[in-house]
Amino acid sequence: MLQFFDPTQHEYNPNIDYGTPPSTSETQVSLTIDGIDVTVPEGTSVLRAATLAGIQIPKLCASDNLEAFGSCRLCSVQIEGRRGYPASCTTPVAEGMAVVTQNTKLAKLRRNVMELYISDHPLDCLTCPANGNCELQDMAGAVGLREVRYGFDGENHLDAETDDSNPYFSFDPSKCIVCSRCVRACEEVQGTFALTIEGRGFESKVSAGQSEPFMDSECVSCGACVQACPTSTLMEKSVIDAGQPEHSVVTTCAYCGVGCSFKAEMKGDQLVRMVPYKGGDANHGHSCVKGRFAFGYATHKDRIKEPMIRESIDQPWRTVSWDEAIGFAAKRLKDTQAKYGRESIGGITSSRCTNEETYLVQKLVRAAFGNNNTDTCARVCHSPTGFGLKTTIGESAGTQTFDSVMKADTIVVIGANPTDAHPVFGSQMRRRLRQGAKLVVIDPRRIDLLKTPHLKDAIHLPLRPGTNVAMVNAIAHVVVTEGLEDKDFIAGRCEPKQYEAWRSFIMEERNSPEAMEAVTGVSAELVRQAARIYAEAGNGAIYYGLGVTEHSQGSTMVQGIANLAMATGNLGREGVGVNPLRGQNNVQGSCDMGSFPHELPGYQHVSDAAVRANFEAVWGVAIDNEPGLRIPNMFDAAIAGTFKALYVQGEDIVQSDPNTQHVEAALSALDCLIVQDIFLNETAKYAHVLLPGSTFLEKNGTFTNAERRINRVRKVMAPVAGMEDWEVTMALSNALGYPMHYNHPSEIMDEIARLTPTFTGVTYEKLEKLGSIQWPCNEEHPDGTPTMHVLDFPIGKGKFAVTEYMPSEERTNRKFPLLLTTGRILSQYNVGAQTRRTENSRWHEEDVLEIHPSDAELRGIRDNDWLGISSRVGRTVLRARVSDRMLPGVVYTTFHHPGSGANVITTDASDWATNCPEYKVTAVQVEKVSQPSEWQQHFERFDKQQHELLEPATEDADVAALK
């Protein structure tokens, strides 16, 4: 009697390699494999069908994240009615097909194939770092190989030299079986094309670039090749040093807003490696150099391991117990309020911390401090997204999944550099572009996405910094005047009066590409081409970043993007949408959790009496109905002497906020600064209380990524200081007299769900079952909402906003003739506190100033010259890098190294609606210099002093740890 197996009734197991990718066909095909009836989608390979049925066919060159290749022939099978032994990975199923996977002939064939592989492979399995986790070793056992007749006397590759140039993995070509999996992973998964197969036949070998060391090639160290390698040819150095891990925990990366899932592979309490998890809905088993390899900061010697206090910032730190530190902090806060009033203190939440931790900090401020002086670093990056999207389409978040991009026909990227700032999603975007999607990039700088191999239609609109609104209005003008609107969508989904007002405005000649050409610096014809490519696409998707929001008209530009999407009907289905690319891992979550001074969790305004009543009933305390201070207001009030104490969890506002000297002056004026962080960062140098933070590896909780996906963060190791961040906040609240008690972050999430309409259905149990959830998750959407606004908007009809272009007040003149804009780089993360303490600094040892060749020639500047950069508020010195990636008149730098002082020269100019700083437009002058700036010299002195004041305390902590 035949057995029957239906894979559709079985859940996908991310821990199994199914050999080839799944088919998306809705047509089902039935066949038999070793006498078992199997039904799978049309287009499925025989290898995958067999694996789904629990039948293991040996394989080496096949992997389910790569297209079938058919080179190893180990997966050969017999098919009734066909000659020979076809490779099951490249053979699609057919109706009625009868497959045999095991018999004497196949066994002999597979042993012969394996024997040939082993004849050019060293037999050092006992000392090999892959021993116990080697596919070649496993397959040799699976096929029953017991001897190799050919010996090693002939020509072989066993003396090939190992390439150890990469800090994270080694390449030992003597163990390479040339299966091409690494090459294909580099091409198909990462999209870098850094690896090739060089030579033919027996001379074939894997080569990075043109036979270059890995560090000198175009390899971006994403780890896809290492993960794909079935032998120890490509092997993590951490595994070579520590040995194979013995257990793993699935958690979520704490770097960018992609929110990749990883298996933290452990040996006891030692983290050996981070392996991207195939079950992660945001990354599908891919990774970047940061998440994959840059985890060493978690155990770095600079970690703050004990609570510390001091009376003033010129005194040495004193190591104390948790109770004493919390008591000291609570007394300072109480005394400050008693002397200066209830509004004299506040708190800043972190986009690096979990949802639960962020929720507790804003609750602490509102319930224990008794005011609404809570804000977050999202203020300085994506607050215009919240305002702009809320006012137009009704929800302060992106509309799609990341996977949605695979159905986009035209991709518009505005003010974002996905391959550097969101690299895993950047790789996915590149896959879609290689499939034929068209690309429009609106950015002053030529980003790497424009260099995507096999990219066909791409338009780059290199606009002048600060002219975003002029550009989006010009594009919309083309859409309207050329009749490219989606009239049905507008009629059915949008407010007619607001649409007519916007349409009349946008049709004015002053908004035409020709009129705006002098403003944006981009040819009118190129703008018209871009507008048509987007509007005429079946599916047009917009992705934007900080190059949109960090402007004086950031909120206006977000409204303009939403206008454009509504006008063309590119909302409410897969392949379209308005998609903000969040910078840090939990920017979305920190906003969702009520970190802003005017909004409680779930974007509920503090002035709404009914909303306050809900929170007051659960919290047991009255909530102020007036919005509190934003971060810039806190700084101004501190300098004015009315704001005197601040609790900062997990943010380095001295390095990340604009006009550094203004921030330093504000923090110096505080009577009490409480910093909770993992290192003595630039902000902690001004602190009176230093509370050890915990890394994502040391805590439980959730992060919410840029696609609204709530992912679990699971504790991998014990907190080095004994407490998770949420426990510290809870202890401080209790010391202040407002009782908080939670046994686990899941209880905090339960409270969030009670009070936040978009989270009402979120529980840890559901997250464990589903893997992740995209909010809204409620009775209407019990399993979450992958695509937003399918039928309507939360505000009913979409509201077009009139987006008048207003030039930035920050303009060039004879004294400051250049425009500085800033951004990020692949190897470093935000302020660099984490990545600078890893080998990632090998790729980016310092921040540099990119300057166009014509501007450099005019000033006699060459590569590596020291340049003084002066603005209206400050001066710093950076090394020059002559580059044609920007327009003449535009210079560019990053802000990953504190001594660079990039934000010493950025100004206080900010978005009109949200106070998001205008980092992207600073008028500067550049000249050759021979010494650091005055601020940098002060920085060096102050940095040295603060580390000297820390030394006695850290020495005491080290002694205590030894005892």
N, C-alpha and C positions, 0 to 999 in steps of 0.2 A: 504494500500500500504506500502510495507516494505521500511524502510530507508536504505541507503547504506553508509558505512564508510570505507575508505581506509587509514589506518594510514601512509602508505608510502607517502601520499600527505600532511602530516602535520609535521611541524618541532618539534623536540624534545624540551620539556620545562623542563629545569633543576630545576624549582621550584615545579615540580610535582613529587611525589613519585609513581612510576608505580608498586610497590609491589614486583616485581621480576626482575632479570637482563634480558637484551634483548637477543634474540636468534640471532646467526650469520648465520643461515641457509639461503640459497638462494631459497629454495623451499617454495612456498606460500600455505597457508591453508585458506579455507573459512569456516566460521561458522556463526551462528546467536546468538546474545546475546540480550535478551529482545526484540526480533523481529528486531533487527538491523543487517544487513549483515556486517560482518567484515572480512577483509583479513589481515593475519599476517604471519610472518615467522614460519615455522615448528619448534616446540620446545618451542614456546611462551606459557606461562601459561595463563589459562583462566582469572586470576586476571589482568595480564598485558594487555591482549587483551581488557578486559572491560574498563580498565582505559584509554587506547588509544582511545577508542570509546566515552569517556566522561561519562562512567557509573561508579559510585563510589560504590565499594563493601567495607563494613566495614572490617578493619583488625587491628591487633595489633602486631603479631609476624613477619609480613612480611615487607621487605624494599627492594628497588630495587638495593641496593649495596650488598645484601646478598643472598645466595642461599636459595631457598624455604625450609621452615621448617615444617609448618603445625601443630603447636602446639596449637594455640589459638582457632581454629575452628570458629572464628568469620566471616571468609570469605567463609563459606560454601555456596554452590549453589545447584540448582537442574539441572540435565542433563537428557534430554529425553532419555529413554531407559536404564538408570542406576539406581541402587538401592541406597538409602541413600542420604546423603548430603555431597558430597566430598568437601574438601578444594580447593578453586579455585587457591590458590598459588602453590599447588603441582600437579595440574591437567593440563597436556598439552592439547593444542587445538587439535582437530581432524577434518578432512574434513567432512562437513555436520553436525557437532555437533550443537545441539540446547540447549542453556543455559538460565536458568531463574535465575535472581539474587534477585528478590523481590517478595515475596508472604506471605501469613499469616503464613504458617508453618516456613518459613525461619525467619520471624520476631520474632516469639516466641522462636525459637532455639537461635537466637542471643541474645535476652534479657535474656534468662536463662544463657547463657555463661557469659554475662557481669555481671549478678547478682552474679555469683560465684566469679568473680574477685573482685567485690566491697565488697563482704562479708569479705575480708581479706585486706582491704585497708582503711586507715583513711579518714574520710569525712571532711577534713579541707581545702577544695578547696579555700575558700576565703583568707586564709593566706598562701597558698602554693606558693612557688616561680615560679612554672610552670603554675599558674593560667592564663588562656588566651592563653597558648601555650602548651597544654597537650593533647596528643593523646588519653589517657584513658578517659579524660573528653569529648573530641570530640566524641569518639565512644559511650560513654554512651548516649550522646544526639542523635547520629545518629540512634541508635537502639531503642530509645524511652524508656529507663529505667527510671522508676518513683519511684520504691520502692525496698528495699532489705529485703526479708522475713526472712533471717537467723540471723540477729542481730550480735552482737559482744560478746555474752556471752560465746561461746565455745573457743576452742584453736585457737590462731591466732599469728601473728608476729608483732603486733602493738607496742610492747615494745622493739623491736630490736634497738640497739644503733647505732647512726650515726658515721661513720668513717670520721673524718675531717683531717686526716693526710696529704693528698695531698694539696699543697698550692693553687691549682687552682680549684678543684672541691670537692664536698662532696658526700659521699655514704650513703644514708639513706635506709637501708634494710627494714624498716617498710612499705615503699611505693613500694617495688619491687613486680611485678606480675610474675616474673620468666618466662618471655617471651623468654629469652635466646638471645635476640638481642645483648646485650653487649658482651656476651661470643662469639657469632658468629662473631661480628665485630672485636674482638681482634684476633680471629683465621684467618678469611678469608680476612680481609682488612689489618690489621697491621701485622699479622703473628707472634705475640709474644707469644700467648697461655698463657697469664698471668691470665686469668679468667677461672673459671670452675663452673659447677653446682654441688654443694655438697649435698649429701643426696638424698632421693627418695620420691616420692609422695608429701604429704603435708609438709614434712620436707625439701624439696628442697630449696636451697638458692644459690645465687650468692656468690662466694668466690674468693678473690684475693689471688693467691698462695694457701698455705695450711692454710686457715683462718687467713691470715696475714693482717695488715693494708696495704693500697695501697702503701704507701711510702716504705714499707719493702719488697714488692713483686717485681716480674719482670716487672711490669707495667712501660711503658716508657712515660706515660702521653701524648700520641698522641691525645687523645680526641675522638677516634673512638667510644668508649663505651658511652661517654657522648652524642655524637651526635645521637647514635642509640637508646638511652633510650626513651621510649614513655611516661614516667612519670617523676616525679622529684626525682627519686631514685638517679640518677647521674646528678648532677646539678652544673653548673659553679658558683663559689662563687661570681663572679662579678655580675651575674644576681640576686643572693640571696640578695646582698647588694643594687643594683641599681634598680631592677625591670626589667620587660620585655622591650626590645628595641621596638621602634615604627617605625623606618625606617632603610634601609640598603643601602650600596653602594658597588658594586663589584669592587675589586681592586686586586693588585698582591703583594704577600709577598715580603719583602725586606731582606730576609735572604739568603738562599743558591741558587745555580744555577738551582734548579728544577723549580722555578717560579710558585708556587702554586697560584691558584685563590681563593680569600676569599670574603665572604660577611662581610663587616664591619658593624655590627649591632649597631645602634646608639639610644640614647635617647637625643634628642636635639643635642647639640654639644659634648656630652659625649659618648665615645666609650665603649659599654657595653661588647661586645664579638666579636671575630673573628670566623666565621663559614666557614669551607671549602666549596667552591662552586662546586656543581656537574657539572656545565657547564665548569669548567676549564679543558682544554684539557691536561694539564700536570699532574694534580693530581686527577681528577674525584671525587672530594668530600672527599679526604683524607687529612691528615695534620700531622704535628709533634708538639712536645711540644713547639718549638720556635714560629712557625707561628701561632699556635692555641692559645697560652696563653701568650707568652712573649712579649706583646705589651706595657707594663706599662712604658717602658723607654720614650715613646713619651711624657708623661706628668710628667716625673720625675722632682724633685726639682732641679736637677743639670743642667737642660737645660740652655743653653746660650740664653737669651731672648733679649738682646740689643747689638748693635755693641760696641766694645771697642778698645781703642788704647793705646799705651805707647811708649816712646822713646827707652827704652831698657828693657831687660828681668828681670832686678833687680828692676824695678819700679812698683808701683801699677798700675793696670788697671784703665782706666778712661772711664766711660760710655758716649757715644756721640750719636748724631743723625746719621741716615744712610748717609745723605749727607756729614757730616763731616768725617765719617769713610771712605767712598769711596774716598773723596777728599784727605784725608791723604794718603791712599794707593796709589792712582794714582800719587801723587807728589813724593812719595818715589820711585816708579818704574821709573818715568821719570828722576829724579835726578840720580838714579843709572846708567841708560843707558847713560846719559850725561857724567858721570864721568868715567865709566868703559867700555862703548861700548854696541852695540846692543845685543851681545850674552851673556851679563852678567846677564840676568834674564830669568826665565822660569816658567812653570806651570805643576802641576801634577793633572790629572783627577782621578775620583773615580769610582770604580766598584760597589759602593753602590748607586750612583746617576743614574738618568734616561739617556736614549740615548740622549735626547734633551739637557740636561744639560752638558753631556760629550762633545757633539758636539760643544757647545758654548765655552767651556773652550779651546779646541784645536784651535778653530777659533780665540779666543781672543789672544792666543799665536802667531799664524801665522800672523794674520792681524793687531793686535794692538801692540804686542811686536815686530813683524817684524822678528821673527826667528822660528826655528822648535824645540825649546827646550821644547817639551811636551812629557810626558810619563805617564804611568799609573801603578797601582798596579799589573795589569796583567803581567807586566815585571817580578815580583817575584813569579808568579805562573804558568801561562800557555803560556808565550811567545814561548817556544819550540814547543807547539802545532801548533801555527801559522806558524813557520818556517818549521817544519817537515812535516806537511800535505800539505802545499803550494808546497813544492818541489817534493812531490811524487804523490799526487792525485789532486793537483791544487786548493784546497780551504781550508781556515784556520778554519774549523769548523767540528763538528760532522756530521755524515752522516745520522742519523736515528731520528725517534720519540722515546720517551720513551716507547710507546705502542709496538714498534717493538720487545722489549724483549720477549713479550708473544708468539712470533713465533720462538724464538731461541731454538735450540736443545742442544747446548753447549754454556755456558757463561764463558768467561775468564775475570777475574777481576785482573788488574795489578796496584799495588800501589794506591789502593783506598779502602775506608772503607764506602761503601754506606749506611749502616744502621745507621752510626753516622753522616757522613758529608752530605748525600743526602737521608735522612730517608724515605721520601715518595716514591722515586724511589726504595730505598732499599726494601721497603715492596712489591712493584710490582715485583721486581726481585725474592723475596722469593716466591711469588705466583707461578711464572713460575717454580722455582726449586721444589716446592711441587707437581707440575704437572708432573715432571719427567725429566726436563732438567738437563744436567750434568754441573758440576761446576769445574773450575780450578781457584785457587787463587794463584797469584804470589806476595808474600809480606813477608818481614822479620818477620812480626807479625801475629799471628793467629787472624783473624778478626771474628766478630760475625756472618757474613754471613755463615761461616762454621758450625755454630751451629743451622742452620735453621731446625726446626722440620720436620721430614719425609724426610729429604734430603737423596738421595740415593747415587749416584756416585759423589764423590767430591775428588779432589786432591789439596793438599796444597804444593806449592814449596817455602819453607822458605829460600830464597836466602840471601846471605850476602848483606848488604847495599852497593850500588855502583856498583853492578855487573849485572844490568838490561840488558845491551847490550849483555853481554856474554850469558845471559839466552835466550834472544830472538833469538840470532844467533844459539844457540844450538837447539832450537825448530825448527827453519827454516831448519837447517841441516837435521833433521829427516824427515821433510816434503819432501825435495828434494831427499835425498838419498833413501828413502823408496817409492818413486814414488807416493806421495800423493798430488802432485800439481794438480791444475785445468788447464790442458793444453789448453783447448778451451778458457777459460777466458784470459789466458796469451797471446795466439796467437791473439785474437781479440781485446784486450783492452790495451795491454802494449807495450812499446817501446822495440823491440827485442834486440837491441845492449846492452841497459842498463840491460835488464833482463839476457842476457847471461853473462855479466860481473859480475852481482850479483850472479848468479847461480854458476859460477866458484869459486867465493870467498867463498860462503856459504858451498860448498861441501868440502872445505879443511878440513882435519882431525883435525886441530887445533880448528875448530868450533864445533866439535862433542860433544855430552853430556858427553862422557867419558873424553875428554880432558878438558872440562870446569868444570868438577865436582870439581876439586881442587880450581877453582876460585869462583864458586857460592856457594859451600858447599852443593849442592843438588845432590842426587844420580842420576846417568845417567838413570837408569831404570825408575825412577819416571818422569824424563823429557821426556823420550820417550813415556810413557803412556799419558802424558798431550798433547804432540804434536799430537798423533794419535786421541785422543778424540776430539780435535779441528778440525783437518784436515779432519777427516772422518765424521764429523757431517753434516747433511743435511744443517743446518744453524748454523754457528759459529759466535758469536758476541763478540767483545772485548770492554771492558769498562776500562778506566784508569783514574788515578787522579794525584795528586801532587807527589806521590811516583814514577812517571815516569818522570815528567818534572823538578822537583827540584833537578837536578843532573848536574854534569859537562858534562855529555853526554846526557842531557835531549832531545835535538833536534835529536841526533842520535837514541835514543830509540824510539821516535815518528816515525822516518823514518823506523825503524825496525818493528814496529807494522804495519805500512802501507804496508811494504814489505810482511809481513806474510798474511795480509788480501788479497792482490792482488794474491799472490802465490796460495792461496786456493780458490780464486773466491768468497770470502765472502764480496762482495760489490755490491750495486746496487739493493737490494731487501729488503723486510722486514725480520727481524730475524737475520740480519748479521750486518756488519759495523764496523767502527772505531769510538768510542764514548768517547770523553773527558768529564769527569764530572767536570764542572766548579765550583769553590769554592763559590764565592760570587754571589749575585743575578744578577749582570749585568756585569760580567767579559766578556762574549761574546760580549755584546753591547759596552763596553768601547773599545774593540779591533776593532769592526766594525766601530766605529765612528771616527777612525783616531787618536787615542791617542798616537801612537808611533811616535818617531821623524823622522822616514824615510818614513812614510806612511800617506797619506791623507785618509779621510773616504772611506770605501770600499776596503782597502788594496791596494790603488793606490800610486805608489812610487812617491816621490817628485821630482825625477830626470826626470820624464817623462814630456816633454814640453807640449804635448797635454793635459795631465791631468791637469797640472798647469793652462793652458789657460782656461779650463772649470771653475775652481774655481775662477780664477782671474776675469773672466767676471761677475760672480755672486757676488763675494765679493768686487769687485772694488778696488783691491790692489794687488801689486806684491807679489808673494810668493817665498821665498828662495828656491833654487834648491838643497841645501845641507842639508843632515840630521842633526838634532840637537843633543843635549846631551841626553843620557839615564840617568836614575836615578843614577846609580853608578858613571857615569861621572860627574853629577852635584855635588855629594858629594865631589869627588876628587878635582874638580875645585873650590869649595867653600873653602876647606882647603888650596888650593894653592893661593887663593885670587883673582881669576878671575871671579868667579860666585858669585853674591852678593845679589840677591833677588829672592824669590820663592813664588808663589801662589799655595797653596795646598787646593783643594776642596774635603772634605770628606774622606781623608785618614790619617791614623795614622802611618806614616813612621818610627817614632822612635820605636814603639813597634813591627811593622810588618817586618821591614827590618833587614837583618843580621848584625852582628857586631855592636851592639847597640852603643857602645862607639864611633865608627867611625862616625855613623849618628849624634850623639849628638855633636861631634866636628864640623861636617860640618854645622849644623844648628846654632851653636853658632857663627860661623864665618860670617854669613849673616848679611848684613846691614838692610835687611827688609824681614821678613817672614810673609806672609798673610795666615791665616788659616781660612777656612770656614767650620764650623762643629757644631754639636748639643751639644757637651760637651767640657769641657776643657780637651782634651785628652793629651797624652804624647807629641805629636808634638806641640800642642797649647801652651804648657808651654815655648816654645822657640820663640813664636810669638810676633810680634809688632802690628799686627792688627788681631782682632778676630771678624769675621763676623758670626752671627748666621746662622746655617744651618736649613733646614726643613726636617722632616722625610717623609717617603713615604706616610704617612697619610695626609700630608699637601700640596700635590702637584699633578699636572697632568703631564702625560708623558707616556713613555713606558720603559719596561725592555725587554731584550732579554735573554732567558734562554739557558741552555746547549744544547738544541735540536734546536737552531736557532729560537725559537718561540718568536715572538714579542707580548707582552701582554700589555694591557692598565693598567696604574696606574691612579686611579681617586682620586681626592681630597675628603677627608672625613671630614676634619676640617680645619679651617683657620690656616695659619702659625703662630706660637707663636710670632715670631718677625716681622710679617707683610709682609715678602717677601719670595717667593719661590726661590730655589737656582738659577734657570735660570735667574730670574730677577736681582739677585745680580751680576752675571757675566755680564749681559747686562749693568747694571749701571756702573760697573768698566770700561768696554770697552768704553762707552760713555765719561766717565771722562778722559780717556786716549786720546780721540780725534778720535777714530774710531767708527763711528756711528753704533749702532745696534738698531733695533726696531722690536719687535714681540709683538703681543697682547695675544698670547696663544701658548703653546707648539705645537699645531697642525701646526702652521705656520712654526715652526722650522723643523718639520718632512717633510713638503712640500719641504723645501729647501734641506734637506737630500736626499729626493727622486729624486730631480733634478740632484744631483751631484754624487749619488752612484748607480752604475748599478744594484746591487742586491736588491735595495730598490725602484726602479722606480715605482712600482705599489702600494707602501704602502701609505695609507692615514688613517686618523682617521675614516673617514666614512666607509672604508672597514673593519677596525678593529672592529667597532661597529657591522657591519653586520655579519662578520665571527667569531667573538669572539677572534681569534688570527690568526697570519700568520707566517709561517716558511719561511724565505728567502732562496733562491732567490725568489723574487716576482717581476715579470716584464711581458712584453708582452708574452713571451714564457710560463711563469707560473703565470697567473694572480691571482690565489688564493694561491700562495705559493708552496713550494716544501717539502713535508714531508720526502721523501726518496731521497737522493742525488745520483748522478752518476749512474742513471739507465741505460742509453745507452752509455754514454761517460763521460770523465773527462773534466773540464774546460780548461786543458792544452792539450787536445787531447787524447794522450795515457798516461797511467800510467807510471811513471818513478821509477824503482827500484833504490835504493841508496845503495852503498856499506857501510856497517855499521861496521867499524873496532872497536873492543873493546879496549878502552884505560883506564887503571886503574886510579881511582881518585888520584889526588896528595895528598888528605887528607887521610893519612894512619895511622894505629895504629903502635905504637912502645912501648918500655918498659915504657916510661914516660906517654904515652896516649894509654893504651891497649884496651880500649872499644870504640865501635862506637855508637854515639848518633844519633837517628832518631826522627823526630817529626811528630805530627799529630793533629787531632781535636777530640773533644768529643761531644756526642749528645746534651747535655744540653746547651753548650756554643757555641758562634759564633765568629770566627775569633779573633780579639783582645779583645773581650768581652765587649767593651764599651757599647753595648746595653744590652746584656744578663746579665751582672754583676749587672745591675740596675733593675733586676727583681727577682722573686722568683726562677728562674732557678739556682741561686747560691746555693740553698739547695742541689742540686745534685753534684755540683763541686765547692767547696769553695776555692780551691787552686790548682795550678798545682803541680803534683807530678812526681817523677822519678820512672818509672817501671824498675826493675832490676831482672834478672833471679836468681832463688834460688842458683845456683852454684856460681855465681859471688857475691851474697850477703854473702854466707857462707864463701867464701874466704876472705872477708873483715870484717867479723863479724857484718854484717848489718841485722837489723830486721825491720819489718814494723814500719813506723812512725819515724824512726831515721832521724835526719837531716844529709843531705849529701852535701858535697862540690863537685861540678862538675867543673873541670878545663879543658880548651882547650888551644889551641895555642894563642887565642886572648882574653880570659877572664875567669872569674870565677863567679859562682853563687851558691846558696844553695837552695835545694828543699827537701821536705820530701820523704822518701822512701816508695815504695810499691813493695813488693816482688811478682813477677808474672812470670809464665812460658809461657806467651803469646809470648815472644821473644826467640830467640836463645841465648845460652850462648855467652857472648862477645858483646851483643847488649843491649843498654838501650834506653828508650823511654820517651818522655814527650810531653805536650801540651804547648800552648803559650797564653792562654786566660787571664791571670792575669799579669798586667805590672810589679808588684813587683817581679815576679818570675825570670825575667831576662833570659828567655830561649834563646833569641837572643843575649844576651851578649856573649854567648859562641859559637854561629854559626859564621862561617868564611866568608871572602869575596870570596871564591872560587865560580865559577859560570859556567854556560853552555857556551860552546865554541862559540856558534852562537848568543846567545841572551842575555847573562849576567844574565839569571835567576839564583838566588842564589842556592847553593848546600846545602839546609837546611837538607837534608836527610842523609848526611854523615859528621859527625864531630867526630874526634878522641878525646876522653876525658879520664880523670881519675876520679874516684869516691872514696871518703873517708868520714868517719864519722867526723862531726864537731859539734861545740856547739854554734856558732853564725853566723849571716848573713855575706855575703861576703862584701868586701869593696864597691863594686858597689851598693849593696843593701842598705848599710848604707847611701851612697851618695843619692840614689834614695829617701829614706825616708826623708832626710833633704830637698832635692830640691822640692819634692812633697808638703811637708808641707809649704815651703816658697811660692810656686806658688799659693797654695790655699789661703794663707793669703793675697797675693797681689791681689787676685780676690775678696775677701770678700767685700771691700768697694764698688766696682762697682756693684756687685750683690745686695747689700743692697739698693743702689740707684735705681737699676732697679725695685726691689720689691716695693719700696716706690712710684715710678712713676706709676707702675701698679695699686696700690691701689687708687691713685688719679684719 
